Amino acid sequence: MRRAITLLLLLANTGVDAAEVSATLADGKLGARVDALSFPSTLPKELTSGLTNRIYAQVTLADAHANRGQKVVEIAIRYDLWDEKFSVVSTMDGTIAESRTLASLPEVNALLAALPLPRLFETANLPAGVELTLRVEVLLNPIDREKMLMIRKWVAQNNTPEVGGRAGISMSNAIFNQIFDQYADGSNVAAAWRVSIASAPFRLDSLQHERR
């Protein structure tokens, strides 16, 4: 509970620079890559804490008329304090898609600098000559609705000065209002650090197939 609250405080006022989304094509599937995400300056310390950090990406594929699909990718990063290596596990819609081990923080930073979200959508039923876009919403260490309600209740109880003049935890309600606003669109998760970016329009027949 206390770690979640600390993360909210650290991330609440973090700005996000412009990032770019590119479409990728591999094994007959359309994917995305997000370049130049400006993660919080506190992230390297969090990554080496031994606790699991999660990056949540919701990817929506659309044309000019309608959405053609949506996938959710979650990347869990955990530093093993004994082996001094990073475990990186990617899941898509709840199923493990990829698991890898990285030897150093610079390798993790390189991965995050060009965040791969490959093989999301089957291309067989997608029109080759129609312009498509990919919208990616990225959240860092998201908190689900139920846990957020628990945190809000806990903070409210501990924000009241105790008998004898000892003050409880001080936290602006604006932080919670900022996060709860994200639930208004029906989302089940929210985070203090959150960014939404979209690709430039592209056509499938203009993409170069990647070998990975």
Buried (B, 14 or more C-beta within 10 A) or exposed (E): EEEBBEBBBBBBEBEBEEBBBBBBBBEEBBBBBBEEBEBBEBBEEBBBEEEBBBBBBBBBBBBEEEEBBBBBBBBBBBBEEEEEBBBBBBBBEEEEBBEEEBEEEEBBBEBBEEBBBBBBBEBEEBEEEBBBBBBBBBBBBBBEBEEBBEBBEBBBEBEEEEEEEEEEBEBEEEBBEBBBEBBEEEBEBBBBBBBEBBBEEBBBEEBEEBEE
